[in-house]
């Protein structure tokens, strides 16, 4: 088993491009830019930006749903069924309120934790047994902010938070080749070791 599909979650459109909720898009954009000849292109049948590439000698699909976050499962489920990609071969990259900016954690399965994108993907795949790469964006309560969560995720991170999130993305990108080789334990150890 190895990762064959990396999904970045976010909301389409320039007004959301720099918001915390688009951290998954940021990682997939960085990955696509780092792989020779890889360019995300609009695929209407998947309602997504899609690219086929290779990493560590293995075929890899990149996907950014162009539905809104709470309908992400439509794109993920359609592409996974079309290319016969099993749930445990999928890595979904998303923003995580319960982790501080600069922290990235990976796990397989588990609840959606209130994340509407994950809820929709779980419903579309019929299982929770896919991999998640959680990029910390912090929570308004930890910053003594009265800002509502929905408002918080749809705003741009502060400059110092942006730097930390970008560092977490860089660290995450370094373990992706291991995931494509099926070396999950090594990837987890590298990612979770400070």
C-alpha positions as CSV (number, residue, x, y, z in Angstrom):
1,X,0.0,0.0,0.0
2,X,1.2,3.5,-0.8
3,X,-0.3,6.9,-1.4
4,X,-1.6,7.3,-5.0
5,X,-3.8,10.4,-4.5
6,X,-3.0,13.6,-2.6
7,X,-6.0,15.9,-2.0
8,X,-5.6,19.5,-0.9
9,X,-8.6,21.0,0.7
10,X,-9.7,24.6,0.3
11,X,-12.2,26.9,-1.2
12,X,-12.0,28.0,-4.8
13,X,-11.7,31.6,-5.9
14,X,-9.3,34.5,-5.3
15,X,-11.2,35.8,-2.3
16,X,-10.3,32.6,-0.4
17,X,-6.8,32.0,-1.8
18,X,-4.9,33.4,1.3
19,X,-7.3,32.2,4.0
20,X,-6.4,29.7,6.7
21,X,-9.0,27.2,5.3
22,X,-6.9,26.9,2.1
23,X,-3.8,25.4,3.8
24,X,-4.4,22.1,1.9
25,X,-4.3,23.9,-1.4
26,X,-1.1,25.6,-0.4
27,X,0.7,22.3,0.1
28,X,-0.6,20.8,-3.1
29,X,0.4,23.9,-5.0
30,X,3.9,23.7,-3.5
31,X,4.1,20.0,-4.4
32,X,3.0,20.5,-8.0
33,X,5.5,23.4,-8.4
34,X,8.3,21.1,-7.2
35,X,7.6,18.2,-9.6
36,X,8.9,18.7,-13.1
37,X,6.2,19.0,-15.8
38,X,3.4,19.0,-13.2
39,X,0.6,21.5,-13.7
40,X,-2.8,21.4,-12.1
41,X,-5.5,21.8,-14.7
42,X,-9.3,22.1,-14.5
43,X,-11.1,18.8,-15.0
44,X,-14.8,19.4,-15.2
45,X,-15.7,15.7,-14.8
46,X,-14.1,15.8,-11.3
47,X,-15.0,19.4,-10.6
48,X,-11.4,19.9,-9.6
49,X,-7.9,21.0,-10.5
50,X,-6.1,17.8,-11.2
51,X,-2.5,16.8,-12.1
52,X,-0.9,13.4,-12.8
53,X,2.7,13.2,-11.8
54,X,5.2,10.9,-10.3
55,X,7.0,11.0,-6.9
56,X,9.7,8.6,-5.7
57,X,9.2,6.7,-9.0
58,X,5.5,6.1,-8.3
59,X,2.5,7.5,-10.2
60,X,0.7,10.1,-8.2
61,X,-2.5,12.1,-8.7
62,X,-2.9,15.6,-7.2
63,X,-6.4,17.0,-6.6
64,X,-7.8,20.4,-5.5
65,X,-11.6,20.2,-5.4
66,X,-13.2,23.3,-6.9
67,X,-16.5,22.8,-5.1
68,X,-16.7,24.5,-1.8
69,X,-15.1,22.9,1.2
70,X,-18.3,21.1,2.4
71,X,-18.7,19.4,-1.0
72,X,-15.1,18.2,-1.3
73,X,-16.2,14.5,-1.3
74,X,-17.8,14.9,-4.8
75,X,-14.4,15.5,-6.4
76,X,-12.5,13.0,-4.3
77,X,-15.0,10.2,-4.6
78,X,-15.5,10.6,-8.4
79,X,-11.7,10.6,-9.1
80,X,-11.0,7.7,-6.7
81,X,-13.7,5.6,-8.3
82,X,-12.6,6.5,-11.8
83,X,-9.0,5.5,-11.3
84,X,-9.7,2.7,-8.8
85,X,-7.8,4.3,-5.9
86,X,-8.7,2.8,-2.5
87,X,-9.4,4.9,0.5
88,X,-6.2,3.9,2.2
89,X,-4.2,5.1,-0.8
90,X,-5.6,8.7,-0.3
91,X,-3.9,11.5,1.7
92,X,-6.2,14.5,2.4
93,X,-4.3,17.6,3.4
94,X,-6.3,20.1,5.5
95,X,-6.2,22.9,8.0
96,X,-6.5,21.9,11.6
97,X,-7.8,24.2,14.3
98,X,-6.6,22.0,17.2
99,X,-2.9,22.3,16.2
100,X,-0.8,25.4,16.5
101,X,0.6,27.1,13.4
102,X,3.9,25.3,12.5
103,X,2.7,21.9,13.6
104,X,1.8,19.1,11.1
105,X,0.5,15.7,12.1
106,X,-0.6,12.7,10.1
107,X,-3.0,9.9,10.9
108,X,-5.1,7.3,9.3
109,X,-8.8,7.3,9.9
110,X,-10.7,8.9,12.8
111,X,-13.5,11.3,13.1
112,X,-13.9,14.5,11.0
113,X,-13.5,16.6,14.2
114,X,-16.1,19.1,12.9
115,X,-14.3,19.6,9.6
116,X,-17.0,19.8,6.9
117,X,-14.6,18.9,4.1
118,X,-13.6,15.6,5.9
119,X,-17.2,14.8,6.7
120,X,-18.1,15.0,3.0
121,X,-15.1,13.0,1.9
122,X,-16.0,10.3,4.5
123,X,-19.6,10.2,3.2
124,X,-18.4,10.0,-0.5
125,X,-15.8,7.2,0.2
126,X,-18.1,5.3,2.6
127,X,-15.2,5.0,5.1
128,X,-13.0,7.1,7.4
129,X,-10.0,4.9,6.6
130,X,-8.1,7.4,4.5
131,X,-4.9,9.3,5.5
132,X,-5.1,12.9,6.8
133,X,-2.2,15.4,6.9
134,X,-3.3,18.1,9.4
135,X,-1.7,21.5,9.1
136,X,-2.0,23.5,12.3
137,X,-3.6,26.9,11.9
138,X,-4.4,27.5,15.6
139,X,-7.8,28.3,17.2
140,X,-9.2,31.7,18.0
141,X,-9.7,30.7,21.7
142,X,-6.0,30.1,22.1
143,X,-5.3,33.6,20.9
144,X,-7.9,35.1,23.3
145,X,-9.9,36.1,20.3
146,X,-13.7,36.4,20.3
147,X,-13.7,35.6,16.6
148,X,-16.1,32.8,15.5
149,X,-14.4,29.7,14.1
150,X,-16.1,30.1,10.7
151,X,-14.8,33.7,10.5
152,X,-11.3,32.8,11.7
153,X,-10.7,30.0,9.1
154,X,-11.9,32.4,6.3
155,X,-9.3,35.0,7.2
156,X,-5.6,35.3,6.3
157,X,-3.2,34.2,9.0
158,X,-1.1,36.8,10.8
159,X,2.4,37.3,9.2
160,X,4.1,35.2,12.0
161,X,1.5,32.4,11.7
162,X,2.0,32.3,7.9
163,X,5.7,31.7,8.3
164,X,5.0,28.9,10.7
165,X,2.4,27.3,8.4
166,X,4.8,27.5,5.5
167,X,7.5,25.8,7.6
168,X,5.0,23.0,8.4
169,X,4.2,22.6,4.7
170,X,8.0,22.3,3.9
171,X,8.5,19.7,6.6
172,X,5.4,17.8,5.2
173,X,6.6,17.9,1.7
174,X,9.9,16.2,2.7
175,X,7.9,13.1,3.9
176,X,5.7,12.7,0.9
177,X,8.2,10.5,-1.1
178,X,8.2,8.0,1.8
179,X,4.3,7.8,1.6
180,X,4.5,7.1,-2.1
181,X,6.9,4.3,-1.4
182,X,4.6,2.9,1.3
183,X,7.0,3.7,4.2
184,X,4.3,5.1,6.5
185,X,6.1,4.4,9.8
186,X,9.2,6.2,8.6
187,X,7.1,9.2,7.3
188,X,5.2,9.4,10.6
189,X,8.5,9.3,12.6
190,X,10.1,12.0,10.5
191,X,7.1,14.3,10.5
192,X,6.3,14.0,14.2
193,X,9.9,14.3,15.4
194,X,10.7,17.9,16.3
